[in-house]
Amino acid sequence: MRPRRRVLSTALTVLALPLCSVWPAPTRAGADGGEWEAAERTVRERIAAASAALPSDGPGQKLAAMAEQAGTDRRALADLYRAHEEYVARTLSEWRDGPERKTVQEAGRELPRNAERADAELKAATDAAASAAIRMRHSGVFGKVGRLEAAAKEAGMRLAGRWERERAMREREKEQREREAGERAREQRR
């Protein structure tokens, strides 16, 4: 069995669609023939789809049938309005005492409390962040971090210089070994 609100929304959709096809004759006469037929076909298809979605034994089917009839007969439109009003009134009166309404009412009562709680927690978080920022400024952390960054940069430059000197020394030693090896090779050839 479907929930009542789904049947209600489907029935309201079914009722709203055929009203498009019950326009007064002057409007219908002013429309292009092909466009008008396409619009009527679309409305009929939507009514059929909504009708198929409704339970077969419920009042929604009766409203769907009345909507189809109102699409072709203007006198049936008044009956459709009356049946629609009765259906909505009956559904709302049943919903008024049902568990869904109690759930919605409880959620409505909880909403302001939850909003106040969220607002208080947001204010506390904002105050804590502002306080932490003030404490950080007064503690001298930013100065210490700046000095640490400068020291790290200086150490990095010293290490890079040291590495460069060691590389140059290894290069000179390599060249020296190559020269000595070349000299030994020349002496052995003589």
LOKOL-22034 format. One record per atom (N, C-alpha, C, O, CB): residue in three letters; x negated, y, z. Coordinates in steps of 0.1 Angstrom, whole numbers, padded with zeros to 4 digits, always signed. Last residue first. Glycine has a CB too. Layout:
N
AlaXYZ
...
//
This chain:
190
Arg-1080+0044-0222
Arg-1094+0048-0226
Arg-1103+0038-0223
Arg-1115+0039-0225
Arg-1098+0060-0218
Arg-1057+0035-0211
Arg-1059+0034-0225
Arg-1074+0037-0229
Arg-1078+0032-0239
Arg-1049+0043-0233
Gln-1058+0043-0185
Gln-1059+0029-0188
Gln-1062+0027-0203
Gln-1068+0017-0206
Gln-1046+0021-0183
Glu-1054+0070-0187
Glu-1067+0065-0182
Glu-1069+0051-0185
Glu-1080+0046-0189
Glu-1068+0068-0167
Arg-1027+0071-0195
Arg-1038+0076-0204
Arg-1051+0071-0200
Arg-1060+0068-0208
Arg-1037+0091-0204
Ala-1014+0060-0172
Ala-1013+0053-0185
Ala-1024+0058-0195
Ala-1029+0050-0202
Ala-0999+0055-0191
Arg-1020+0080-0154
Arg-1026+0066-0152
Arg-1025+0059-0165
Arg-1034+0051-0168
Arg-1018+0059-0141
Glu-1006+0101-0165
Glu-1020+0102-0164
Glu-1026+0088-0162
Glu-1037+0085-0168
Glu-1024+0111-0152
Gly-0979+0091-0162
Gly-0985+0094-0175
Gly-1000+0095-0175
Gly-1006+0090-0184
Gly-0979+0107-0180
Ala-0977+0090-0134
Ala-0976+0077-0142
Ala-0982+0079-0156
Ala-0988+0070-0162
Ala-0962+0073-0143
Glu-0979+0117-0129
Glu-0990+0108-0124
Glu-0989+0095-0131
Glu-1000+0089-0135
Glu-0988+0105-0109
Arg-0956+0126-0141
Arg-0969+0131-0146
Arg-0980+0122-0141
Arg-0989+0118-0149
Arg-0971+0145-0140
Glu-0936+0112-0126
Glu-0937+0109-0141
Glu-0951+0114-0146
Glu-0957+0107-0154
Glu-0926+0117-0148
Arg-0941+0123-0101
Arg-0943+0109-0103
Arg-0945+0105-0118
Arg-0953+0097-0122
Arg-0932+0100-0097
Gln-0933+0149-0107
Gln-0946+0146-0102
Gln-0950+0132-0105
Gln-0961+0129-0109
Gln-0948+0150-0087
Glu-0906+0146-0113
Glu-0914+0151-0123
Glu-0929+0148-0120
Glu-0937+0144-0128
Glu-0912+0166-0125
Lys-0898+0137-0087
Lys-0896+0128-0099
Lys-0905+0133-0110
Lys-0912+0124-0116
Lys-0881+0129-0104
Glu-0903+0160-0072
Glu-0910+0147-0069
Glu-0909+0138-0081
Glu-0919+0131-0084
Glu-0904+0141-0056
Arg-0885+0178-0084
Arg-0899+0180-0085
Arg-0907+0168-0082
Arg-0917+0165-0089
Arg-0903+0191-0075
Glu-0861+0165-0077
Glu-0864+0167-0091
Glu-0879+0169-0093
Glu-0885+0164-0102
Glu-0855+0179-0097
Arg-0862+0167-0049
Arg-0862+0154-0056
Arg-0865+0155-0070
Arg-0872+0146-0076
Arg-0848+0147-0054
Met-0860+0195-0047
Met-0872+0188-0043
Met-0873+0174-0049
Met-0884+0170-0053
Met-0872+0187-0027
Ala-0835+0199-0058
Ala-0846+0205-0065
Ala-0859+0198-0060
Ala-0868+0195-0069
Ala-0847+0221-0062
Arg-0820+0186-0038
Arg-0819+0181-0052
Arg-0831+0187-0060
Arg-0837+0179-0067
Arg-0806+0186-0058
Glu-0826+0202-0016
Glu-0830+0188-0016
Glu-0830+0182-0030
Glu-0839+0174-0034
Glu-0821+0179-0007
Arg-0814+0226-0024
Arg-0829+0225-0021
Arg-0834+0211-0022
Arg-0844+0208-0028
Arg-0832+0232-0008
Glu-0787+0218-0025
Glu-0794+0223-0037
Glu-0809+0222-0036
Glu-0816+0218-0045
Glu-0789+0237-0040
Trp-0783+0211+0002
Trp-0781+0201-0009
Trp-0789+0205-0021
Trp-0796+0197-0028
Trp-0766+0198-0012
Arg-0786+0237+0013
Arg-0795+0226+0017
Arg-0795+0215+0006
Arg-0805+0210+0002
Arg-0791+0220+0030
Gly-0764+0250+0000
Gly-0778+0255-0002
Gly-0788+0244+0001
Gly-0798+0241-0006
Gly-0781+0267+0006
Ala-0743+0235+0011
Ala-0745+0236-0003
Ala-0759+0240-0007
Ala-0765+0234-0016
Ala-0734+0245-0010
Leu-0747+0241+0038
Leu-0748+0227+0033
Leu-0750+0227+0018
Leu-0758+0219+0013
Leu-0735+0219+0037
Arg-0742+0268+0038
Arg-0755+0263+0042
Arg-0757+0249+0037
Arg-0768+0246+0032
Arg-0756+0264+0057
Met-0715+0268+0029
Met-0725+0275+0021
Met-0739+0270+0025
Met-0747+0268+0016
Met-0724+0290+0022
Gly-0704+0255+0051
Gly-0703+0249+0038
Gly-0713+0255+0028
Gly-0719+0248+0020
Gly-0689+0252+0032
Ala-0709+0273+0071
Ala-0715+0260+0072
Ala-0715+0253+0058
Ala-0724+0247+0054
Ala-0708+0251+0082
Glu-0692+0294+0062
Glu-0707+0296+0063
Glu-0714+0283+0063
Glu-0724+0281+0057
Glu-0710+0305+0075
Lys-0667+0282+0064
Lys-0672+0287+0051
Lys-0687+0288+0051
Lys-0694+0285+0041
Lys-0665+0300+0047
Ala-0667+0278+0091
Ala-0666+0266+0082
Ala-0671+0270+0068
Ala-0678+0262+0062
Ala-0652+0261+0081
Ala-0667+0304+0100
Ala-0678+0295+0104
Ala-0678+0283+0095
Ala-0689+0278+0090
Ala-0677+0290+0119
Ala-0643+0313+0090
Ala-0655+0319+0086
Ala-0667+0310+0089
Ala-0676+0309+0080
Ala-0657+0333+0093
Glu-0625+0296+0104
Glu-0626+0296+0089
Glu-0639+0302+0084
Glu-0645+0297+0075
Glu-0614+0303+0083
Leu-0630+0305+0130
Leu-0633+0291+0126
Leu-0634+0289+0111
Leu-0643+0282+0105
Leu-0622+0281+0131
Arg-0621+0331+0128
Arg-0635+0328+0131
Arg-0639+0314+0127
Arg-0650+0312+0122
Arg-0639+0331+0146
Gly-0594+0326+0123
Gly-0602+0333+0114
Gly-0617+0331+0116
Gly-0624+0329+0106
Gly-0599+0348+0115
Val-0587+0312+0147
Val-0586+0305+0134
Val-0594+0312+0123
Val-0601+0306+0115
Val-0571+0304+0130
Lys-0591+0333+0165
Lys-0599+0321+0166
Lys-0599+0313+0153
Lys-0609+0308+0148
Lys-0594+0312+0178
Gly-0571+0351+0156
Gly-0585+0355+0156
Gly-0595+0343+0156
Gly-0604+0342+0149
Gly-0588+0364+0167
Phe-0549+0335+0161
Phe-0552+0339+0148
Phe-0566+0344+0146
Phe-0572+0341+0136
Phe-0542+0350+0144
Val-0550+0332+0189
Val-0551+0320+0180
Val-0555+0324+0166
Val-0564+0318+0160
Val-0539+0312+0180
Gly-0544+0350+0208
Gly-0556+0352+0200
Gly-0559+0340+0191
Gly-0570+0339+0186
Gly-0568+0354+0210
Ser-0521+0351+0222
Ser-0531+0341+0226
Ser-0544+0343+0219
Ser-0554+0337+0223
Ser-0525+0327+0224
His-0504+0369+0209
His-0510+0373+0222
His-0521+0363+0226
His-0531+0367+0233
His-0500+0374+0233
Arg-0495+0354+0187
Arg-0502+0366+0185
Arg-0510+0370+0198
Arg-0521+0375+0196
Arg-0492+0377+0181
Met-0482+0332+0201
Met-0494+0330+0192
Met-0502+0343+0190
Met-0514+0342+0190
Met-0489+0324+0178
Arg-0461+0346+0214
Arg-0472+0339+0222
Arg-0484+0336+0213
Arg-0495+0338+0218
Arg-0467+0326+0228
Ile-0446+0353+0191
Ile-0452+0364+0200
Ile-0463+0358+0208
Ile-0474+0364+0210
Ile-0441+0369+0210
Ala-0439+0328+0181
Ala-0447+0337+0173
Ala-0454+0348+0182
Ala-0465+0352+0179
Ala-0438+0344+0162
Ala-0424+0318+0202
Ala-0437+0311+0199
Ala-0445+0320+0190
Ala-0458+0321+0192
Ala-0434+0298+0191
Ser-0403+0336+0201
Ser-0411+0336+0213
Ser-0425+0329+0210
Ser-0435+0334+0215
Ser-0404+0328+0225
Ala-0392+0329+0177
Ala-0397+0343+0179
Ala-0406+0343+0191
Ala-0416+0350+0190
Ala-0385+0353+0181
Ala-0385+0303+0182
Ala-0394+0306+0171
Ala-0400+0319+0173
Ala-0412+0321+0172
Ala-0387+0304+0158
Ala-0366+0306+0203
Ala-0378+0299+0205
Ala-0389+0301+0195
Ala-0400+0303+0198
Ala-0375+0284+0206
Asp-0346+0321+0189
Asp-0353+0327+0200
Asp-0366+0320+0203
Asp-0376+0326+0206
Asp-0344+0327+0213
Thr-0338+0301+0171
Thr-0344+0314+0166
Thr-0351+0321+0177
Thr-0362+0326+0174
Thr-0332+0323+0161
Ala-0328+0282+0188
Ala-0340+0278+0179
Ala-0346+0291+0174
Ala-0358+0292+0173
Ala-0335+0269+0168
Ala-0307+0296+0199
Ala-0318+0291+0208
Ala-0330+0288+0200
Ala-0341+0291+0204
Ala-0313+0279+0216
Lys-0291+0300+0176
Lys-0296+0311+0183
Lys-0308+0307+0192
Lys-0318+0314+0193
Lys-0285+0318+0192
Leu-0285+0273+0171
Leu-0292+0281+0161
Leu-0299+0293+0167
Leu-0310+0297+0164
Leu-0283+0285+0149
Glu-0270+0267+0193
Glu-0283+0260+0191
Glu-0291+0267+0181
Glu-0304+0267+0182
Glu-0280+0245+0186
Ala-0248+0284+0190
Ala-0257+0285+0202
Ala-0270+0278+0200
Ala-0281+0284+0203
Ala-0250+0279+0214
Asp-0238+0274+0166
Asp-0243+0288+0167
Asp-0252+0290+0178
Asp-0262+0296+0177
Asp-0231+0298+0168
Ala-0231+0249+0174
Ala-0241+0250+0163
Ala-0246+0264+0164
Ala-0258+0266+0162
Ala-0235+0247+0149
Arg-0211+0255+0192
Arg-0222+0248+0196
Arg-0234+0249+0186
Arg-0245+0252+0190
Arg-0219+0233+0198
Glu-0192+0268+0176
Glu-0198+0276+0187
Glu-0211+0269+0191
Glu-0221+0275+0194
Glu-0189+0277+0199
Ala-0186+0247+0159
Ala-0192+0259+0153
Ala-0199+0267+0164
Ala-0210+0272+0162
Ala-0181+0268+0146
Asn-0174+0229+0177
Asn-0186+0225+0170
Asn-0193+0238+0164
Asn-0206+0238+0164
Asn-0183+0215+0159
Arg-0152+0245+0184
Arg-0162+0241+0194
Arg-0175+0237+0188
Arg-0186+0241+0192
Arg-0157+0229+0203
Pro-0138+0247+0160
Pro-0143+0259+0167
Pro-0154+0256+0177
Pro-0164+0263+0178
Pro-0132+0267+0173
Leu-0133+0218+0155
Leu-0141+0227+0146
Leu-0146+0239+0153
Leu-0158+0242+0152
Leu-0132+0231+0134
Glu-0116+0206+0172
Glu-0130+0204+0174
Glu-0138+0213+0166
Glu-0150+0217+0170
Glu-0134+0189+0170
Arg-0091+0212+0162
Arg-0095+0217+0176
Arg-0110+0216+0178
Arg-0116+0224+0185
Arg-0087+0209+0186
Gly-0092+0200+0137
Gly-0090+0214+0138
Gly-0094+0220+0152
Gly-0099+0231+0152
Gly-0076+0218+0135
Ala-0093+0173+0146
Ala-0104+0179+0139
Ala-0104+0194+0139
Ala-0114+0201+0140
Ala-0105+0174+0124
Glu-0067+0172+0157
Glu-0079+0170+0165
Glu-0092+0176+0159
Glu-0100+0182+0165
Glu-0081+0155+0169
Gln-0052+0175+0133
Gln-0051+0185+0144
Gln-0063+0184+0154
Gln-0068+0194+0158
Gln-0038+0183+0152
Val-0060+0153+0119
Val-0063+0166+0114
Val-0062+0176+0125
Val-0070+0186+0125
Val-0053+0169+0102
Thr-0050+0133+0136
Thr-0064+0133+0133
Thr-0068+0147+0128
Thr-0078+0152+0131
Thr-0068+0123+0122
Lys-0023+0139+0135
Lys-0030+0139+0148
Lys-0045+0140+0146
Lys-0052+0148+0152
Lys-0027+0127+0157
Arg-0018+0133+0108
Arg-0016+0147+0113
Arg-0024+0149+0127
Arg-0030+0159+0129
Arg-0001+0150+0115
Glu-0022+0106+0107
Glu-0031+0115+0099
Glu-0030+0129+0105
Glu-0040+0136+0106
Glu-0027+0115+0085
Pro-0002+0095+0123
Pro-0016+0095+0128
Pro-0025+0105+0120
Pro-0035+0110+0126
Pro-0022+0081+0128
Gly+0028+0115+0121
Gly+0019+0104+0118
Gly+0005+0106+0124
Gly+0002+0116+0129
Gly+0019+0102+0103
Asp+0046+0136+0122
Asp+0044+0128+0134
Asp+0034+0116+0132
Asp+0032+0109+0141
Asp+0058+0122+0138
Arg+0043+0147+0096
Arg+0042+0156+0108
Arg+0040+0148+0121
Arg+0033+0152+0130
Arg+0055+0164+0109
Trp+0048+0129+0077
Trp+0034+0132+0080
Trp+0033+0139+0093
Trp+0023+0138+0100
Trp+0028+0139+0069
Glu+0076+0131+0076
Glu+0070+0118+0080
Glu+0055+0120+0084
Glu+0050+0114+0094
Glu+0070+0107+0069
Ser+0078+0157+0066
Ser+0084+0153+0079
Ser+0078+0140+0085
Ser+0076+0139+0097
Ser+0099+0153+0078
Leu+0065+0154+0041
Leu+0060+0163+0052
Leu+0065+0160+0065
Leu+0058+0161+0075
Leu+0062+0178+0048
Thr+0083+0137+0029
Thr+0069+0133+0031
Thr+0063+0141+0042
Thr+0056+0136+0050
Thr+0061+0134+0018
Arg+0107+0153+0028
Arg+0107+0140+0035
Arg+0092+0135+0038
Arg+0089+0131+0049
Arg+0114+0129+0026
Ala+0098+0175+0013
Ala+0103+0177+0026
Ala+0102+0164+0034
Ala+0098+0164+0046
Ala+0117+0183+0026
Val+0091+0162-0011
Val+0081+0169-0004
Val+0085+0171+0010
Val+0077+0169+0020
Val+0078+0182-0010
Tyr+0117+0152-0018
Tyr+0106+0143-0017
Tyr+0095+0149-0008
Tyr+0089+0143+0001
Tyr+0100+0139-0030
Glu+0132+0176-0021
Glu+0136+0165-0011
Glu+0124+0156-0008
Glu+0122+0153+0004
Glu+0148+0157-0016
Glu+0118+0188-0042
Glu+0119+0195-0029
Glu+0123+0185-0018
Glu+0117+0185-0007
Glu+0129+0206-0029
His+0123+0169-0063
His+0109+0172-0058
His+0109+0179-0045
His+0102+0174-0036
His+0103+0182-0069
Ala+0150+0171-0065
Ala+0144+0158-0061
Ala+0130+0160-0056
Ala+0126+0154-0046
Ala+0144+0148-0072
Arg+0152+0197-0075
Arg+0159+0193-0063
Arg+0153+0181-0057
Arg+0150+0180-0045
Arg+0174+0191-0065
Tyr+0137+0196-0099
Tyr+0133+0205-0088
Tyr+0139+0201-0075
Tyr+0132+0201-0065
Tyr+0138+0219-0091
Leu+0153+0177-0113
Leu+0139+0174-0109
Leu+0134+0183-0098
Leu+0128+0178-0089
Leu+0130+0176-0122
Asp+0176+0191-0116
Asp+0176+0178-0108
Asp+0162+0175-0104
Asp+0160+0170-0092
Asp+0183+0167-0116
Ala+0167+0210-0133
Ala+0172+0214-0120
Ala+0172+0202-0111
Ala+0169+0203-0099
Ala+0186+0220-0122
Leu+0160+0194-0156
Leu+0149+0202-0148
Leu+0154+0206-0134
Leu+0147+0205-0125
Leu+0145+0214-0156
Ala+0181+0185-0169
Ala+0174+0176-0159
Ala+0164+0183-0151
Ala+0159+0178-0141
Ala+0168+0164-0167
Arg+0186+0204-0187
Arg+0195+0203-0176
Arg+0189+0194-0165
Arg+0192+0195-0153
Arg+0209+0197-0181
Arg+0167+0201-0207
Arg+0165+0212-0198
Arg+0174+0211-0186
Arg+0171+0216-0175
Arg+0168+0225-0205
Asp+0151+0173-0218
Asp+0164+0178-0214
Asp+0163+0189-0204
Asp+0158+0186-0192
Asp+0173+0166-0209
Thr+0124+0166-0221
Thr+0132+0167-0233
Thr+0146+0173-0230
Thr+0152+0178-0239
Thr+0134+0153-0238
Gly+0113+0167-0196
Gly+0105+0172-0207
Gly+0113+0173-0220
Gly+0109+0181-0229
Gly+0094+0162-0209
Ala+0130+0155-0179
Ala+0131+0170-0179
Ala+0122+0175-0191
Ala+0124+0187-0195
Ala+0125+0175-0166
Gln+0123+0129-0183
Gln+0136+0133-0189
Gln+0136+0148-0189
Gln+0142+0154-0199
Gln+0147+0127-0180
Glu+0098+0129-0170
Glu+0099+0125-0184
Glu+0112+0130-0191
Glu+0112+0136-0202
Glu+0098+0110-0186
Ala+0108+0135-0144
Ala+0099+0144-0151
Ala+0099+0141-0166
Ala+0099+0151-0174
Ala+0085+0143-0145
Met+0123+0112-0138
Met+0130+0125-0139
Met+0121+0135-0147
Met+0126+0144-0154
Met+0134+0130-0126
Ala+0102+0094-0137
Ala+0112+0092-0147
Ala+0120+0105-0149
Ala+0123+0109-0160
Ala+0121+0081-0143
Ala+0088+0105-0115
Ala+0081+0104-0128
Ala+0091+0103-0139
Ala+0090+0109-0150
Ala+0071+0093-0128
Leu+0107+0102-0095
Leu+0103+0115-0099
Leu+0096+0115-0112
Leu+0098+0124-0120
Leu+0094+0121-0088
Lys+0107+0074-0094
Lys+0119+0081-0097
Lys+0116+0095-0102
Lys+0122+0100-0112
Lys+0129+0081-0085
Gln+0081+0069-0086
Gln+0085+0064-0099
Gln+0098+0072-0104
Gln+0099+0075-0115
Gln+0087+0049-0099
Gly+0082+0080-0060
Gly+0073+0086-0070
Gly+0077+0082-0084
Gly+0076+0090-0094
Gly+0058+0083-0068
Pro+0096+0064-0044
Pro+0103+0075-0049
Pro+0094+0082-0060
Pro+0100+0090-0068
Pro+0106+0085-0038
Gly+0085+0029-0052
Gly+0086+0042-0044
Gly+0094+0053-0051
Gly+0098+0052-0063
Gly+0072+0047-0041
Asp+0081+0006-0066
Asp+0093+0007-0059
Asp+0095+0020-0051
Asp+0105+0022-0044
Asp+0094-0004-0049
Ser+0056+0008-0079
Ser+0068+0006-0087
Ser+0081+0008-0079
Ser+0091+0012-0085
Ser+0068-0007-0093
Pro+0033+0035-0071
Pro+0039+0022-0067
Pro+0053+0021-0074
Pro+0060+0030-0076
Pro+0041+0020-0052
Leu+0016+0051-0098
Leu+0025+0051-0086
Leu+0030+0037-0083
Leu+0031+0029-0092
Leu+0037+0061-0089
Ala+0002+0048-0121
Ala-0006+0048-0109
Ala+0003+0048-0096
Ala-0002+0045-0085
Ala-0015+0061-0108
Ala+0020+0051-0141
Ala+0014+0038-0139
Ala+0006+0037-0126
Ala+0005+0026-0120
Ala+0005+0035-0151
Ser+0025+0078-0139
Ser+0036+0069-0136
Ser+0030+0055-0133
Ser+0035+0048-0124
Ser+0046+0069-0147
Ala+0001+0088-0148
Ala+0005+0091-0134
Ala+0015+0081-0130
Ala+0015+0076-0119
Ala+0009+0105-0132
Ala+0003+0079-0175
Ala-0008+0075-0167
Ala-0005+0077-0152
Ala-0008+0068-0144
Ala-0021+0083-0170
Ala+0026+0093-0184
Ala+0026+0078-0184
Ala+0014+0073-0175
Ala+0016+0063-0167
Ala+0024+0073-0198
Ile+0018+0119-0181
Ile+0029+0114-0173
Ile+0029+0099-0172
Ile+0031+0093-0162
Ile+0043+0119-0179
Arg-0002+0119-0200
Arg-0006+0121-0186
Arg+0006+0117-0177
Arg+0003+0111-0166
Arg-0009+0136-0184
Glu+0012+0115-0223
Glu+0002+0105-0219
Glu-0002+0107-0205
Glu-0004+0097-0198
Glu-0011+0107-0228
Arg+0028+0138-0224
Arg+0035+0124-0223
Arg+0024+0114-0218
Arg+0028+0105-0210
Arg+0041+0120-0236
Val+0008+0157-0227
Val+0017+0157-0215
Val+0023+0144-0213
Val+0024+0138-0202
Val+0028+0168-0216
Thr-0001+0150-0252
Thr-0010+0150-0240
Thr-0002+0149-0228
Thr-0005+0142-0219
Thr-0019+0162-0240
Arg+0021+0155-0268
Arg+0016+0141-0267
Arg+0007+0140-0255
Arg+0007+0130-0248
Arg+0008+0138-0280
Glu+0024+0182-0265
Glu+0035+0173-0260
Glu+0029+0159-0258
Glu+0033+0152-0249
Glu+0047+0174-0269
Ala+0000+0191-0277
Ala+0003+0194-0263
Ala+0013+0185-0257
Ala+0012+0179-0246
Ala+0007+0208-0261
Ala+0005+0182-0303
Ala-0007+0177-0295
Ala-0005+0179-0281
Ala-0008+0170-0272
Ala-0020+0183-0300
Glu+0026+0198-0310
Glu+0028+0183-0309
Glu+0016+0177-0301
Glu+0019+0167-0294
Glu+0028+0177-0324
Trp+0014+0223-0309
Trp+0026+0220-0300
Trp+0027+0205-0299
Trp+0029+0200-0288
Trp+0038+0226-0305
Glu-0005+0221-0329
Glu-0009+0224-0315
Glu+0002+0220-0305
Glu-0001+0214-0295
Glu-0013+0238-0313
Gly+0012+0219-0351
Gly+0003+0208-0348
Gly-0002+0209-0333
Gly-0003+0199-0326
Gly-0009+0208-0357
Gly+0027+0243-0350
Gly+0034+0230-0350
Gly+0024+0219-0345
Gly+0028+0211-0337
Gly+0040+0227-0363
Asp+0018+0270-0329
Asp+0015+0263-0341
Asp+0021+0249-0340
Asp+0020+0243-0329
Asp+0000+0262-0344
Ala+0044+0289-0313
Ala+0032+0281-0313
Ala+0030+0274-0326
Ala+0040+0271-0333
Ala+0032+0270-0301
Gly+0068+0302-0314
Gly+0056+0309-0317
Gly+0044+0301-0318
Gly+0034+0306-0324
Gly+0054+0320-0307
Ala+0086+0283-0305
Ala+0087+0286-0319
Ala+0074+0294-0323
Ala+0070+0293-0334
Ala+0099+0295-0321
Arg+0080+0282-0278
Arg+0078+0270-0286
Arg+0078+0274-0301
Arg+0070+0268-0308
Arg+0089+0259-0283
Thr+0088+0307-0270
Thr+0074+0303-0269
Thr+0071+0292-0278
Thr+0060+0291-0284
Thr+0070+0301-0255
Pro+0116+0305-0275
Pro+0108+0315-0283
Pro+0093+0311-0282
Pro+0086+0313-0292
Pro+0110+0329-0277
Ala+0124+0283-0257
Ala+0124+0281-0272
Ala+0115+0292-0279
Ala+0108+0288-0288
Ala+0138+0282-0277
Pro+0104+0279-0228
Pro+0116+0284-0235
Pro+0113+0283-0250
Pro+0102+0283-0255
Pro+0118+0299-0231
Trp+0089+0248-0219
Trp+0089+0262-0221
Trp+0101+0266-0229
Trp+0107+0259-0236
Trp+0076+0265-0229
Val+0085+0222-0210
Val+0099+0227-0209
Val+0098+0243-0210
Val+0106+0250-0204
Val+0105+0223-0196
Ser+0059+0213-0208
Ser+0067+0210-0221
Ser+0081+0215-0221
Ser+0088+0214-0230
Ser+0067+0195-0223
Cys+0051+0219-0183
Cys+0044+0226-0195
Cys+0052+0224-0208
Cys+0052+0232-0217
Cys+0030+0220-0196
Leu+0064+0202-0167
Leu+0069+0216-0168
Leu+0063+0224-0179
Leu+0068+0233-0184
Leu+0066+0223-0154
Pro+0051+0178-0168
Pro+0062+0180-0177
Pro+0067+0194-0178
Pro+0074+0198-0187
Pro+0073+0171-0174
Leu+0031+0183-0146
Leu+0027+0182-0161
Leu+0039+0184-0170
Leu+0038+0191-0180
Leu+0022+0168-0163
Ala+0042+0184-0121
Ala+0037+0196-0127
Ala+0035+0195-0142
Ala+0036+0205-0149
Ala+0024+0200-0120
Leu+0049+0158-0115
Leu+0059+0168-0116
Leu+0054+0180-0123
Leu+0062+0187-0130
Leu+0065+0171-0102
Val+0025+0145-0114
Val+0035+0140-0123
Val+0045+0151-0126
Val+0050+0153-0137
Val+0041+0127-0118
Thr+0014+0159-0092
Thr+0008+0160-0106
Thr+0018+0156-0116
Thr+0019+0162-0127
Thr-0005+0151-0107
Leu+0031+0150-0072
Leu+0030+0164-0076
Leu+0024+0166-0089
Leu+0028+0175-0097
Leu+0023+0172-0065
Ala+0024+0123-0072
Ala+0037+0127-0076
Ala+0038+0141-0080
Ala+0045+0145-0089
Ala+0047+0124-0065
Thr-0002+0125-0063
Thr+0000+0119-0077
Thr+0014+0123-0081
Thr+0016+0127-0093
Thr-0001+0104-0076
Ser+0002+0135-0038
Ser-0006+0143-0048
Ser-0004+0138-0062
Ser-0003+0146-0071
Ser-0021+0143-0044
Leu+0017+0114-0027
Leu+0023+0128-0028
Leu+0015+0136-0038
Leu+0021+0142-0047
Leu+0022+0135-0014
Val+0000+0093-0028
Val+0012+0092-0035
Val+0018+0106-0037
Val+0023+0109-0048
Val+0022+0083-0028
Arg-0019+0103-0010
Arg-0023+0100-0024
Arg-0011+0099-0033
Arg-0011+0104-0044
Arg-0031+0087-0025
Arg-0005+0105+0014
Arg-0010+0118+0007
Arg-0014+0115-0007
Arg-0013+0124-0015
Arg-0021+0124+0015
Arg+0001+0078+0020
Arg+0012+0087+0016
Arg+0006+0100+0009
Arg+0012+0104-0001
Arg+0019+0092+0029
Pro-0020+0052+0006
Pro-0017+0063+0017
Pro-0007+0073+0011
Pro-0006+0075-0001
Pro-0030+0070+0021
Arg-0005+0022-0007
Arg-0013+0035-0009
Arg-0010+0044+0003
Arg+0001+0044+0009
Arg-0010+0042-0022
Met-0008-0012+0000
Met+0000+0000+0000
Met-0009+0012+0000
Met-0019+0013+0007
Met+0010+0000+0012
//
